[in-house]
Amino acid sequence: MKSLVILTLLVVACQSSSDKQRRFPDDFLFGAATAAYQIEGGWNEDGKGESIWDYVVHNNPAYIKDLSNGDIAADSYHNYKRDVEIMRELNLNAYRFSIAWSRVLPTGMINNVNQAGIDFYNNYIDEMLKYNITPLITLYHWDLPQKLHELGGFTNPLFADWFSDYARLVFQSFGDRVKHFITFNEPREICYEGYGTDTKPPIVNNTAIGTYLCAKHLVIAHAKAYHMYDKEFRPTQGGQCGITISVNWFGPDTDSDDDKLAAEITRQGEWGIYAHPIFSAEGGFPKELSERVAKKSAEQGYSKSRMPEFTEEEKALVRGASDFFGVNHYSASLTSATEHKVPHPVPSLMDDIDSGTYTPDEWPKSSSSWLTFAPNSLYNALTHLNTRYNKPVFYITENGWSTSNDRGLIDDDRIAYYRAALENVLDLLDDGVNLKGYMAWSLFDNFEWNAGYTERLGLYNVDFEDPARTRTAKKSAFVYKHIVTHRYIDHDYEPEAMIMTID
Ligand SMILES: *[C@@H]1O[C@H](CO)[C@@H](O)[C@H](O)[C@H]1NC(C)=O
């Protein structure tokens, strides 16, 4: 009997050393993410003010594909304990969520604090901490108080002051327990989609300068909040403050110099105008794109470049102002200097970039037009950022896959996507990239912005017909739980029965 035990141990030892099972570090933050407007509901409850999303869905319902809205969404305002129970079922050690600015400051301004809003987030945070789940707070996930939009929102140079007041309230109220703060989620989607096009609230659609003006004010607001945290709060709270940028991968279509330049300019326009001022050694907007916009602006009859400059003082304020680089990553495209071009408004960011992008037919498509399953896209994006920005600390703050609303609980395509992305994470860790955590998007199905409830990205299904908004684990939830719990990826693992429990 004894020899059998020894033999078995030997076999196990040999197997694991020959497999070289690659593991995620024990202190790796493994979690999931959500955003206030997509999950909370309670849009006007207990003193919450109106946001730009509340305003648009109520005044222009056709803007949302299925004419729905986030008035109730997944009703996390009332179901927050169930949310934390799901985190426990999945064995997560982290959870990223956002504060709705207009829930804590109904008009956006600091003179009017809504204590009921502060209480809600305190309860949410305390419930997580009871079970050793590390909360990560996003201060701004797209839901600007409508009153601040009426004053110009991100185009008003005073925006940084309003954001500083709000940030101080968040650090003061929650920073004793929360050690990870993300100022802005996805500047590209805020500035390009919200100000430079008509695709997201506040639908400013100023194609000529909207994106660039917003980009400058956003990174300055970020930097001021970062320095405030650093000086006023870090000495006693000891946490970190960073920003999350959406970084999809844009590689060249061919090896030609023209395609390589087209890919570089595309990367600069898509994420470089937000990342470069903060994470590069030189600071300010990226050089090649700024030069191109300056030249075009002169030709177009402007007295100065449509892309604003940073003063030396502003450059110094922003440069290095982040403890980590949060990356939301989903997809990739190939970039061409000559092919696949579509017409764009003149002038506009896309006209300034002036490239064509496409995804090959063989890359699997999700139910969202912006999300394809591109080979090694997460690895390519992070490897590029790591070299370009001198090895910052990274967190993957979002990554996930979209399916249609009638797909039920069996989501093998989502499982394939997560396994491939997490293999990329292991490759990056092997390379020595300083990657500290991974947040799946999303913990459960939620209001998917312009797509309403027609596109689902959750690990859990939410029944939006049911007043209780019942949450049920999808197959991907069991697979993610297995990875998180065992700290390696078992590609053969299949859940035996779809019954989720807290272990
Ligand atoms: C946004 O601007 C473009 C280009 O100027 C225009 O074609 C489009 O109709 C505008 N959208 C809205 C909603 O006004």
Ligand as a Chemical Component Dictionary entry (heavy atoms), coordinates in Angstrom:
data_LIG
# 
_chem_comp.id                   LIG 
_chem_comp.type                 NON-POLYMER 
_chem_comp.pdbx_formal_charge   0 
_chem_comp.three_letter_code    LIG 
# 
loop_
_chem_comp_atom.comp_id 
_chem_comp_atom.atom_id 
_chem_comp_atom.alt_atom_id 
_chem_comp_atom.type_symbol 
_chem_comp_atom.charge 
_chem_comp_atom.model_Cartn_x 
_chem_comp_atom.model_Cartn_y 
_chem_comp_atom.model_Cartn_z 
_chem_comp_atom.pdbx_ordinal 
LIG C1 C1 C 0 -22.496 64.245 -37.382 1  
LIG O1 O1 O 0 -21.641 64.899 -38.284 2  
LIG C2 C2 C 0 -21.535 64.280 -39.543 3  
LIG C3 C3 C 0 -20.466 64.989 -40.337 4  
LIG O2 O2 O 0 -20.557 66.361 -40.239 5  
LIG C4 C4 C 0 -22.893 64.272 -40.213 6  
LIG O3 O3 O 0 -22.818 63.609 -41.458 7  
LIG C5 C5 C 0 -23.900 63.577 -39.303 8  
LIG O4 O4 O 0 -25.186 63.642 -39.840 9  
LIG C6 C6 C 0 -23.906 64.227 -37.922 10 
LIG N1 N1 N 0 -24.779 63.466 -37.042 11 
LIG C7 C7 C 0 -25.810 64.004 -36.404 12 
LIG C8 C8 C 0 -26.585 63.095 -35.501 13 
LIG O5 O5 O 0 -26.130 65.164 -36.515 14 
# 
loop_
_chem_comp_bond.comp_id 
_chem_comp_bond.atom_id_1 
_chem_comp_bond.atom_id_2 
_chem_comp_bond.value_order 
_chem_comp_bond.pdbx_ordinal 
LIG C1 O1 SING 1  
LIG C1 C6 SING 2  
LIG O1 C2 SING 3  
LIG C2 C3 SING 4  
LIG C2 C4 SING 5  
LIG C3 O2 SING 6  
LIG C4 O3 SING 7  
LIG C4 C5 SING 8  
LIG C5 O4 SING 9  
LIG C5 C6 SING 10 
LIG C6 N1 SING 11 
LIG N1 C7 SING 12 
LIG C7 C8 SING 13 
LIG C7 O5 DOUB 14 
# 
